[in-house]
Amino acid sequence: MELETLVGTLPGLPLDVLEVILGSLEIPDLIRAGSVCCSWRAAYTSLRDLGRYKQSQTPCLFYSSKSAGDNVACLYSLVEKRVYKLTLPEPPIRSRILIGSSNGWLITADERLELLLVNPVTGEQIALPSVVTIEHKVYREPEIHDRNDLREELYFKAFLFPDLSSGSYIVVLIHHPYYQLSFARAGDDKWTWMPPNAGYRDCMYMDGVLYALTKLGEIDAFDLSGSTVTRTVIVGKVKDYIYESMYIIPSPWGGLLQVWRIVDIPRHEVGEGPEIFYAPDHKGWRVKNHRVHELEDSGAPGILKHPEQEDEDCDAPGIEHALEQGDVDVLENGPATYVKYITKKIQVYKVDMVGKELVKVYCLPEHLLFLGHNQSLCLCAEEHPQLKANHVYFTDDHKELIMSFKDANRDIGVLNLENHKRKEILSKIWCDLPCPTWIVPNLTKMNSAFRK
């Protein structure tokens, strides 16, 4: 039966009933449903624009591809095991570096060092306060860099958090020198520097309090609810050396988790991919017999049309020509040959707020983690049945891989917390910058107060 005939036979449903039905779908299916007819598009638009869409989303893998175009973002769905392509606003996404991913938004730095929020699903983009307003404390003679190098040296990681107390948003930035903290609220025209400490690696925000984790396992709490920022030490230094990547995560059952990720230089074959070997002439590890992937000229795979780009008629936006699983191999026309790091082990700790210590957690039988250069996540496995409990989904987060190396084979996969075995999530992604990361798709419009 043709779609038009099928739609014509559907009984008319009230808008509130349609919202309940469509509100239970994940975003790709919701957008498809919004393409059916005028009444379904009205329900889709209401869910999107009025903030009524609350369905929990499964994280997708965000990356870019030279063969797809400089303004095109790729989202790999773990649920559907397929790739969607989305056209983003200027400047080209491939000319930016990725500073972070939070609540469905990417925080990026353009070639002028200015920070931009961009939502790859809606296409909305918002400029953050200028780089020249970032303050910092310097402990030694300042260094001089050219603009491109400065972009890589200045920024480390950024986060976008909803501020429920004000009904708005707050952006937190970890920056150099020395991995210091600054933040900006909606409507601010400059960054506010945090009380002095350094070495921060990850952050989370809850009930007006920012929790920040340092490279030595310290956890500081900053009360941002008042006019003056105050700092409280939750956990002191727990180690004397820097080896692991560090994460802090709110647990669904309450409290905080601290996660340590151990990486190593590969000295053996990794997974089922190409052989990894040491090349003395290049003084590094390389991938042997890598494949060169090319995009077919026919069709326009996975183009997501945004509602605001459509004519004002009954034709809602839709996802057309989404890539099938067998097409994942066409992601990039590579090659990426250097193998810098591989994830070897991940250890989870519960933060004892009273005893100010860490308690080792040996398994997460009902939960799973997402780690990388994104807001760290702990999700309930029951709400995401397509994913694996007691597993960690990870992407690169080493600074040199995130900011600098354009020809490195990416460290992306899923690790079993029980036996520490890892598997690839999909075929190798031959991409350079910005670095791939996890993003939770979000249809919500940003508070306009950040706009100039």
Phi, psi and omega in degrees: 000134180293152183301318181298320179294319180297315180297321181295336180268354181287137177290147177290124180250143177300153183302318182295327177290317177299321180297321178295317182293308182291332181291350179268359183267154170284162192304315179302317178291325178296317180294321176298316181297325178293351179267356189288308184197177184298316183292324178289326177294322178298320178293318177299313181296321179296316178299319184286309190280334183260007176070026182268355182272110187241004184300131177296134184253146174276131179303145175245159176269119177265136174200172175240164184218127180302319183289340181276337181122153185291335182258008186256132174255146178248134175239120177263120181274120176290335180283309184269347183055051179211164184250137172245146178242135185229134178274126183255159180290166176292155358286163184307136182298331182281351175268356183259165166249149183269122181262335180178173179214121181213135172051038176087001181244145173261139172254118186234159175241126181275185184289346176266007180077002181280146183265137180229134168271137176218134176259109185293339181279316182267341184081003181288142180222139184223132177278137177265169178308149187297151179299331184289349180267000179284123176262160175197159177260130182252130182257357180208178182301127182296150178260157180249130180230154169284173190299315182295315179294324181296323178299319179287328183277330188282315189260145173239301184205147180222158185221144173243118182241140171288132178258093187295333181294328181251355183069023184228210185226159176224138178247130180245137185234127169263123188218169178266161003283149168071024175056055177272174184243140169219160179215162176216135174266166175303130180096345178290146176252006177207164178274146177253123182280140181280160174305151193294127162193176184207175177081023182284146182235332183204158182218159168212158186228131184205125175054044177079004181242130175264123176257124184238133183253133178264172180293344179256014176086001177291146175236119176254143177246126179247120177277112183257009185282339182256184179285337178245131180278128178244150183239133177232135178276118179272314178224134178278188181299131182247355176205162187250004183225160181250110181223312184274158163279143189240142180220148173236133189221133170287132181272144180300336181267005179106150179087190184238150172245143171243128186239134178245130181244120183260126177244162182213160173281126184295135177231021183200176178292137182252120176058215181257010183278194181298156179292139178254130183218162179271128180249102183302326182293334178257358179053048179185175180272140183225163178265128181268138176059043176290155179264147174259119185263141179229143176280140173288148181284336186281136175079169177235090189295131168058047178271126179259118178267128181277147181304319184290349179267359185266160172292154181280076177216196185279358182274102180282164179294152180212169176258120184241143177058044178296141182293139175276167183303322181292347181266001184296335182292351182265022189294331184200153180260026170019205001265161171241116193244339182276136175248107186269313184215154168226145179286126185255319185204148177229128182242134183249137177231143170269137180272117176275101185292330181281310181280353180053050180213172179255138178244122184294134176249124186269339178202160176234077189296338183240011185219170178212160186240152171235119183235152178155209179270041180234171171298123184295139187231143168235114186247155177279125183296329181296329180278349181226071187297341180282348181258170187254126175293155179061030178233159177238124175263125190225154171227176179303146170212008175287135189305318183292330177285324182288317190260326196246303191288125180255355183234027182266137175290124190287144178266085183231130179180193177228134185241135177277121182291341182282313184242000177064019175278144182240151177226156175285147178276321179205177180304157184307137176263110180270077182231159180253268182235152357290158184295139177302147179206167176275144174217139176264111184306142186215128179265355187289135175283139180287149172303128186289356183294340178283346183286150178283000000 
